[in-house]
Amino acid sequence: MKTVLENIGLLATPEGSAARRGHEQGEISFLKNAWVAWEDSVITAVGSGAVPAADRRIDAHGRLVTPGLIDPHTHLVFGGWRQHELGMKLHGVSYLEILAAGGGILSTVERTRAAAKEELIEKAEKELHKMLCRGVTTCECKSGYGLSLAGELKMLEAVQELKARQPVELVSTFMAAHALPKEYANDREGYLSLIIEEMLPQAAGRGLAEFCDVFCETGVFTPEECRRVLLTGQKLGLRSKCHSDEIDPIGGTEMAGEIGAVSCEHLIRCKQSGIEAMAKGGTVACCLPATSFYLGSSFAPARQMIEAGVPVAFGSDFNPGSCPCSNLPLAMNIGCYRYRMTPEECLTAVTLNAAAALCRADSLGSVEPGKQADLLVWDAEDLNYIFYRFGDDLVETVIKRGEIAAQNS
């Protein structure tokens, strides 16, 4: 069936099938009085003026249309919440101090291990509906709150079941190297061996993950430990990601660039050597502005990254500890203001560059023939408006794989 989204006041989209870097990150195609045609779920034509014949027509009512938003960094599946940590954070207790005291990630591990898989699924599905209504059409989901073979597999299986239960496209990442579980507090090598010899082969062999991520940070895992995990993942067919430079720049970004990681995440304390390593390695910088906002920390040097030719993407970093917010448009707004990035650069960060961080830039992230028909109609007349009205829910219609998946009226 041929469908046309017509009466588009302004179509705004990046173009291409690879991450945009440098000045290209801000190069957006604008088309007035536009239309988009697709058959089944694939865009066949984009134009302006006379609208082609179609079996079905959807009226954009003169609104702004963009690609669907892509959230390339979430910890969607977890048990419990951690609101009790808010007071500690407000009184200056650091993330690593909370973790060392058995809180933080480790408290979420306890709740996640105790939760039934269906409980985890229902909780995540509720959050995904909110994300969909705000325009997220594709979402990455990390494990990392099981920290045992059974716990990690339960989380990854939950993501697989969620794929069939709701319309948001999900991408799985294995992240058992998220923290050292209590039972291995005095046996780091034992836990690393468990990840490398048992968890990774199971996750990859059963097709439960596409990526392998690690937390390279002071008090967590060293660059060399992370290198071992990521290279094992690569041998098993899992592409590499790396949480790095969130609290201390200990060399994780440099290591990740050396091994050709698809993306580095957080990067709050990233040094020039890390920026150069990402540029050389073709690594996407996945910045998380809402996390910096929530933690009251500094912001990643996104402007320097763009100037150095590193493609920048934004993620929500939705998780129960350091960013209990799944609102990607709000993260976009914060990124615009605090990274001093233009609306055009920010749109690329949550569409084409976010798709590249998930190895999907050939099929997602822009409104072009051959791409999947993932589109948003905004209650806005131009791109600036959706950044100017920070905190508002402005998405009017969400189209996923060519079908209307959500309407807000």
C-alpha positions as CSV (number, residue, x, y, z in Angstrom):
1,M,0.0,0.0,0.0
2,K,1.3,3.4,-0.9
3,T,1.0,6.1,1.7
4,V,1.7,9.8,1.5
5,L,2.2,12.2,4.5
6,E,1.1,15.5,2.9
7,N,0.6,19.1,3.8
8,I,4.0,19.3,5.6
9,G,4.7,22.9,6.4
10,L,8.5,22.3,6.8
11,L,10.4,19.0,6.5
12,A,13.7,19.1,8.4
13,T,16.2,16.2,8.1
14,P,19.8,15.4,8.0
15,E,20.9,13.4,4.9
16,G,23.1,10.4,4.2
17,S,23.8,6.9,5.5
18,A,26.7,7.6,7.8
19,A,27.4,9.8,10.8
20,R,27.8,13.5,10.2
21,R,30.8,15.2,11.6
22,G,32.4,18.6,11.8
23,H,30.4,21.4,10.1
24,E,28.3,18.7,8.3
25,Q,26.6,17.9,11.7
26,G,24.7,21.2,11.3
27,E,23.8,20.7,7.7
28,I,20.1,20.0,7.6
29,S,17.9,19.8,4.5
30,F,14.8,22.0,4.8
31,L,11.9,21.5,2.4
32,K,8.8,23.7,2.5
33,N,5.3,22.5,1.5
34,A,6.6,19.0,1.4
35,W,5.3,15.4,1.2
36,V,6.8,12.0,2.0
37,A,5.6,8.8,0.2
38,W,6.3,5.2,1.3
39,E,5.2,1.7,0.5
40,D,4.9,-0.7,3.3
41,S,7.5,0.7,5.7
42,V,10.1,2.1,3.2
43,I,10.2,5.7,2.0
44,T,10.0,5.8,-1.8
45,A,10.0,9.5,-2.5
46,V,10.2,13.0,-0.9
47,G,9.1,16.1,-2.7
48,S,7.2,19.4,-2.6
49,G,4.3,20.8,-4.6
50,A,2.0,18.4,-6.4
51,V,1.3,15.4,-4.2
52,P,1.5,11.9,-5.9
53,A,-1.4,9.5,-6.0
54,A,-1.7,7.2,-2.9
55,D,-3.9,4.6,-1.3
56,R,-3.7,6.4,2.0
57,R,-3.1,10.0,2.9
58,I,-2.0,11.4,6.3
59,D,-2.4,15.2,6.8
60,A,0.5,17.0,8.6
61,H,-1.7,20.1,8.9
62,G,1.1,22.4,7.9
63,R,3.3,21.3,10.8
64,L,7.0,20.6,11.1
65,V,8.1,17.0,10.3
66,T,11.4,15.4,11.2
67,P,12.8,11.8,11.4
68,G,11.8,9.8,14.4
69,L,14.0,10.3,17.4
70,I,16.6,7.6,18.3
71,D,17.8,7.1,21.9
72,P,21.2,5.4,21.6
73,H,21.8,5.1,25.4
74,T,19.4,3.8,28.0
75,H,19.4,1.3,30.9
76,L,15.7,0.7,30.3
77,V,15.2,-2.6,32.2
78,F,15.7,-2.6,36.0
79,G,14.0,-3.3,39.3
80,G,13.1,-0.6,41.8
81,W,14.0,3.0,41.9
82,R,16.6,5.0,43.9
83,Q,14.9,8.2,45.1
84,H,16.4,7.6,48.5
85,E,19.7,8.7,47.1
86,L,18.5,12.2,46.2
87,G,19.2,13.6,49.6
88,M,22.7,12.2,49.7
89,K,23.5,13.7,46.3
90,L,22.1,17.1,47.4
91,H,24.4,17.0,50.4
92,G,27.5,16.3,48.2
93,V,27.9,12.5,48.5
94,S,29.5,11.5,45.3
95,Y,28.4,8.7,42.9
96,L,31.5,6.6,43.7
97,E,31.0,7.1,47.4
98,I,27.4,5.8,47.2
99,L,28.6,2.9,45.1
100,A,31.4,2.0,47.6
101,A,28.9,2.0,50.4
102,G,26.9,-0.7,48.6
103,G,24.4,1.7,47.1
104,G,24.1,2.9,43.5
105,I,24.2,0.2,40.9
106,L,24.5,-2.5,43.5
107,S,21.2,-1.6,45.1
108,T,19.5,-1.8,41.7
109,V,21.2,-5.1,41.2
110,E,19.5,-6.5,44.2
111,R,16.1,-5.3,43.1
112,T,16.6,-6.5,39.5
113,R,17.7,-10.0,40.6
114,A,14.7,-10.2,42.8
115,A,12.2,-9.1,40.2
116,A,10.4,-11.6,37.9
117,K,11.1,-11.2,34.2
118,E,7.4,-10.2,33.6
119,E,7.7,-7.5,36.3
120,L,10.7,-6.0,34.5
121,I,8.9,-6.2,31.1
122,E,5.8,-4.5,32.4
123,K,7.8,-1.7,34.0
124,A,9.9,-1.1,30.9
125,E,6.9,-1.3,28.6
126,K,5.2,1.5,30.5
127,E,8.3,3.7,30.1
128,L,8.6,2.9,26.4
129,H,5.0,4.2,25.9
130,K,6.0,7.5,27.4
131,M,9.1,7.6,25.2
132,L,7.1,6.8,22.1
133,C,4.6,9.6,22.7
134,R,7.6,12.0,23.0
135,G,8.9,10.8,19.6
136,V,11.3,8.0,20.3
137,T,11.0,5.4,17.6
138,T,14.2,3.4,18.2
139,C,15.8,2.8,21.6
140,E,19.0,1.1,22.8
141,C,18.7,-1.0,26.0
142,K,21.6,-2.1,28.1
143,S,21.8,-5.0,30.6
144,G,24.1,-4.5,33.6
145,Y,21.9,-4.8,36.6
146,G,22.0,-8.6,36.8
147,L,25.8,-9.0,37.2
148,S,25.3,-12.8,37.2
149,L,24.7,-15.2,34.3
150,A,21.0,-15.7,35.2
151,G,20.5,-12.0,35.9
152,E,22.0,-10.7,32.7
153,L,20.2,-13.2,30.6
154,K,16.9,-12.3,32.3
155,M,17.4,-8.7,31.3
156,L,18.4,-9.4,27.7
157,E,15.4,-11.9,27.4
158,A,13.1,-9.1,28.7
159,V,14.3,-6.8,25.9
160,Q,13.7,-9.5,23.3
161,E,10.1,-10.0,24.6
162,L,9.5,-6.3,24.6
163,K,10.4,-6.1,20.9
164,A,7.2,-8.0,20.1
165,R,4.9,-6.2,22.6
166,Q,5.2,-2.6,21.5
167,P,6.2,-0.5,18.5
168,V,9.5,1.1,19.6
169,E,12.4,-0.6,17.8
170,L,14.8,-1.9,20.5
171,V,18.6,-2.6,20.2
172,S,20.2,-4.8,22.9
173,T,23.6,-4.2,24.5
174,F,25.3,-6.6,26.9
175,M,26.9,-4.7,29.8
176,A,27.8,-7.1,32.6
177,A,31.0,-5.1,33.1
178,H,28.9,-2.4,34.8
179,A,30.1,-3.0,38.4
180,L,31.7,-5.6,40.5
181,P,28.9,-7.6,42.3
182,K,29.2,-8.1,46.0
183,E,29.9,-11.8,45.8
184,Y,33.0,-11.0,43.7
185,A,34.1,-8.0,45.8
186,N,37.5,-9.7,46.5
187,D,37.8,-11.6,43.2
188,R,37.9,-9.2,40.3
189,E,39.6,-11.8,38.1
190,G,36.9,-14.3,38.9
191,Y,34.1,-12.0,37.8
192,L,36.0,-11.0,34.6
193,S,36.4,-14.7,33.8
194,L,32.7,-15.2,34.3
195,I,31.9,-12.4,31.9
196,I,34.4,-13.6,29.3
197,E,34.0,-17.3,29.5
198,E,30.3,-17.7,30.3
199,M,28.2,-14.6,30.0
200,L,29.5,-13.2,26.7
201,P,29.3,-16.6,24.8
202,Q,25.7,-17.1,26.0
203,A,24.6,-13.5,25.1
204,A,26.2,-13.7,21.7
205,G,25.4,-17.3,20.9
206,R,21.7,-16.9,21.7
207,G,21.4,-13.7,19.7
208,L,20.4,-11.7,22.7
209,A,22.7,-8.7,22.1
210,E,24.3,-6.7,19.2
211,F,26.7,-4.7,21.3
212,C,29.0,-5.1,24.3
213,D,29.5,-2.2,26.7
214,V,31.8,-1.7,29.7
215,F,32.1,0.9,32.5
216,C,35.7,2.1,32.4
217,E,36.0,4.2,35.5
218,T,37.8,4.8,38.7
219,G,36.8,2.1,41.2
220,V,35.0,0.1,38.5
221,F,37.0,-1.4,35.6
222,T,40.3,-0.4,34.2
223,P,41.1,0.3,30.6
224,E,42.9,-3.0,30.2
225,E,40.1,-5.0,31.9
226,C,37.6,-3.3,29.6
227,R,39.8,-4.0,26.6
228,R,39.8,-7.8,27.4
229,V,36.0,-7.8,27.6
230,L,35.4,-5.8,24.5
231,L,37.9,-7.7,22.3
232,T,36.2,-11.0,23.5
233,G,32.9,-9.5,22.5
234,Q,34.2,-8.5,19.1
235,K,35.4,-12.1,18.5
236,L,31.9,-13.3,19.2
237,G,30.4,-10.7,16.8
238,L,29.4,-8.0,19.3
239,R,30.4,-4.5,18.4
240,S,32.0,-2.4,21.1
241,K,30.8,0.5,23.2
242,C,32.4,2.1,26.2
243,H,31.2,4.2,29.2
244,S,34.2,6.4,29.7
245,D,35.4,9.7,31.2
246,E,32.2,10.1,33.2
247,I,33.9,10.9,36.5
248,D,37.7,10.5,35.8
249,P,39.6,10.4,32.5
250,I,41.5,7.1,33.1
251,G,42.1,6.2,29.5
252,G,38.9,4.4,28.5
253,T,38.1,6.7,25.5
254,E,41.6,6.3,24.2
255,M,41.4,2.5,24.5
256,A,38.0,2.5,22.8
257,G,39.1,4.6,19.9
258,E,42.1,2.2,19.4
259,I,39.9,-0.9,19.1
260,G,37.4,0.8,16.8
261,A,34.5,1.1,19.3
262,V,31.3,2.2,17.6
263,S,30.6,4.7,20.4
264,C,31.9,6.1,23.6
265,E,29.3,7.2,26.2
266,H,29.2,10.0,28.8
267,L,32.6,11.7,28.1
268,I,32.0,14.4,30.7
269,R,35.8,14.6,31.5
270,C,37.1,13.7,28.1
271,K,40.5,15.0,27.4
272,Q,41.9,16.1,24.0
273,S,43.7,12.7,23.7
274,G,40.3,11.0,24.0
275,I,38.8,13.3,21.4
276,E,41.7,12.6,19.0
277,A,41.3,8.8,19.6
278,M,37.6,8.9,18.7
279,A,38.3,11.0,15.6
280,K,40.9,8.5,14.5
281,G,38.8,5.4,15.4
282,G,35.6,6.6,13.7
283,T,33.9,6.5,17.1
284,V,30.6,8.3,17.8
285,A,30.6,10.5,20.9
286,C,27.4,9.7,22.7
287,C,26.8,12.6,25.1
288,L,24.2,12.5,27.9
289,P,23.2,16.1,28.7
290,A,20.4,15.2,31.1
291,T,22.8,13.2,33.3
292,S,25.1,16.1,33.7
293,F,22.1,18.3,34.6
294,Y,20.7,15.8,37.1
295,L,24.1,15.2,38.8
296,G,25.0,18.9,38.8
297,S,28.3,18.0,37.1
298,S,30.1,19.6,34.2
299,F,29.1,18.9,30.6
300,A,31.0,16.9,28.0
301,P,33.1,19.1,25.6
302,A,30.8,18.5,22.7
303,R,31.7,21.7,20.9
304,Q,35.4,20.6,20.8
305,M,34.4,17.2,19.6
306,I,32.5,18.6,16.7
307,E,35.4,20.9,15.8
308,A,37.7,17.9,15.9
309,G,35.5,16.0,13.4
310,V,34.0,13.6,16.0
311,P,30.3,12.9,15.3
312,V,28.2,13.7,18.4
313,A,25.0,11.9,19.4
314,F,22.7,12.5,22.4
315,G,21.1,9.8,24.5
316,S,18.7,10.1,27.5
317,D,20.8,7.7,29.7
318,F,17.5,6.7,31.4
319,N,18.4,4.8,34.5
320,P,17.3,4.7,38.2
321,G,20.4,6.4,39.6
322,S,22.2,9.0,37.6
323,C,19.4,10.0,35.2
324,P,15.8,8.9,36.2
325,C,14.4,10.7,33.1
326,S,13.4,9.1,29.8
327,N,12.5,12.4,28.1
328,L,14.8,12.6,25.1
329,P,13.4,15.9,23.8
330,L,14.3,17.4,27.2
331,A,17.8,16.1,26.8
332,M,17.9,17.6,23.4
333,N,17.0,21.0,24.9
334,I,19.6,20.8,27.6
335,G,22.2,19.8,25.0
336,C,21.4,22.8,22.9
337,Y,21.7,25.2,25.7
338,R,24.7,23.8,27.6
339,Y,26.8,22.4,24.8
340,R,26.0,25.5,22.8
341,M,25.0,23.4,19.8
342,T,22.6,24.7,17.2
343,P,19.1,23.2,16.7
344,E,20.4,21.7,13.4
345,E,23.4,20.0,15.1
346,C,21.1,18.7,17.9
347,L,18.6,17.3,15.5
348,T,21.4,15.3,13.8
349,A,22.5,14.2,17.3
350,V,19.2,12.4,18.0
351,T,18.5,11.1,14.5
352,L,21.3,10.2,12.0
353,N,24.3,10.3,14.4
354,A,22.3,8.3,17.0
355,A,21.4,5.8,14.3
356,A,25.2,5.6,13.5
357,A,25.9,4.9,17.2
358,L,23.6,1.8,16.7
359,C,25.0,0.8,13.3
360,R,21.7,1.7,11.7
361,A,22.5,4.9,9.7
362,D,21.8,3.0,6.4
363,S,18.1,2.5,7.3
364,L,17.2,5.0,10.0
365,G,17.9,8.6,11.1
366,S,16.8,10.6,8.0
367,V,13.8,11.1,5.8
368,E,15.1,9.9,2.4
369,P,14.1,7.2,-0.2
370,G,15.3,3.8,1.0
371,K,15.1,4.7,4.7
372,Q,12.4,3.3,7.0
373,A,9.3,5.4,7.3
374,D,9.9,6.7,10.9
375,L,8.5,10.2,11.1
376,L,7.3,12.8,13.6
377,V,4.8,15.5,13.1
378,W,5.4,18.3,15.7
379,D,3.1,21.0,17.0
380,A,5.6,23.5,15.6
381,E,6.2,25.5,12.5
382,D,10.0,25.4,12.5
383,L,12.9,23.6,14.0
384,N,13.9,26.4,16.4
385,Y,10.6,26.3,18.1
386,I,11.0,22.8,19.5
387,F,14.3,23.9,21.2
388,Y,12.9,27.2,22.3
389,R,10.0,25.6,24.1
390,F,12.1,23.4,26.4
391,G,10.3,20.9,28.6
392,D,7.1,20.9,26.5
393,D,5.8,17.8,24.8
394,L,5.4,19.0,21.3
395,V,5.2,15.7,19.3
396,E,1.8,15.5,17.7
397,T,1.9,12.3,15.6
398,V,4.5,9.4,15.7
399,I,4.8,7.2,12.6
400,K,6.8,4.0,13.0
401,R,7.5,1.7,10.1
402,G,4.9,3.5,8.1
403,E,2.1,3.2,10.6
404,I,0.7,5.7,13.1
405,A,2.0,4.5,16.4
406,A,1.0,7.4,18.7
407,Q,-1.1,10.5,18.4
408,N,-1.2,13.3,21.1
409,S,-4.1,15.7,20.9
